[in-house]
Amino acid sequence: MKTVIANILGGLRSKSATTGILLVSLPAMLSAQHTLQSALNLPRVGDEIIKQQVEYKDPGRSGANVIWNFSQLESINDEYSLVYSAPELIGDTIYIMGQDTIYAADLSDDYLFIGTEHNTMYYYRQSGDTLWTLGHENAVSLLQYTHPLLTNVFPVNYTDTHTAGYTANGIYSMTVPFETVGNASLKADAYGMMILPSGDTLRHVIRTQSVRRFSEVLPVADGDSIRLNTRQENVQWYSNGYRYPLFETIRSIVRQDSTEINRFATAFFYPPQEQYYLGDEANLAVLDSLENANADPWAGLTYNIFPNPVRTAPLNIELYLPQPATVYVQVRNTMGTLLLDKNQGSHPVGICNFQLDLGKLPTNNYILDIWLNEHLISYTIQKR
């Protein structure tokens, strides 16, 4: 639990009328960012996950201490299956993965597996700390990455970034050949907490973003061809104790000449309870340790304060309250002079939002104190 020192100068509320140094407990999530590890987050052969396809939801901002509210999701398909399986070893010698033939003797410690969803098989190979996609196929199309697609690099920590090029060829509708050249970028771009449709909350959530930019050459009539430039975004949210993501958004945008077209956009919610039944002892142990560590009644407290620096726009304050609280705010200059004193009222468990107008304050640094009953958050604001 991170402890920060807030220098509380004169004029504090009477019930905490102590001058000098005050130690304030802040939420553990501020110092305990989640890390993705291959032992805990690589898909396992034999697992079947039932996820829900839901309406697309904008991923929102990147950065630290984000609150993602997924309490209201519109379901499209409640029974969307994803199954992981092992490829068949043929003659104790080779594996056939789509268009790739892989000799067992060449694998060393590499790990091969297949993910099947929506009647499509996706072929994967983990080599060292890197996960690659080799290709995919279904009844009407076939794609092989002639230079594999970078899919993940373990471990994954907040702000980690990786980029790699790839090439592919394949067949659409089993009649139209195509070639693809592109690059893939991976970034862990945010962390924070998530509110589930059940109203429960998960802390230590990390968000990863995979962006593919690629160019396809497609043949058309009379021997001509067209080039389509596509950007595909795949954003996933992971939480401590769960092997698979809990939420995912997918969006594809096609650009031809100066025109952009949204090819598709969708999202998936992975109900946490579906992962409880996978017999994943390593992640169950993580969940047990988190449950034992949550004795602090303010352990679930999360907040965003933005923009900082603040100029003419209002200062936005967003809180997730793990227990009911009366919210009281004060703004002081660095000499301790009280400049703003405001009661925001009583709020139940959940999200609490409000704004402060600091537009009339001169350029300087200020101390923002947010009281939640007897609990204090102290934050430095830069006015520019």
Protein Blocks (a to p, Z undefined) as FASTA:
>chain_A
ZZddddddehiafklmcghjddddddfklmmccdddfklmgccehiacdddddddddebj
adehiacdfkbccdfblcdcddddddddehhlaccehjaccdfklnmmaccddddeehia
cddddehjbccdfbdcdfkbccddfbacdfbdcdddehiacdddddddddehhlagcddd
dddddddfbdcddddfkopacehiacdddddddddddddehhiacdddddddddddddeh
iabafbdcddddddehjaccdfbacdddddfklmmmnopaklmmmmmmmmmmmmbfklmg
ccdddddddfkbccddddddfbdcddddddddfkopafbdcdebjadeddddddddfklp
ccddddddddehjaccddddddZZ
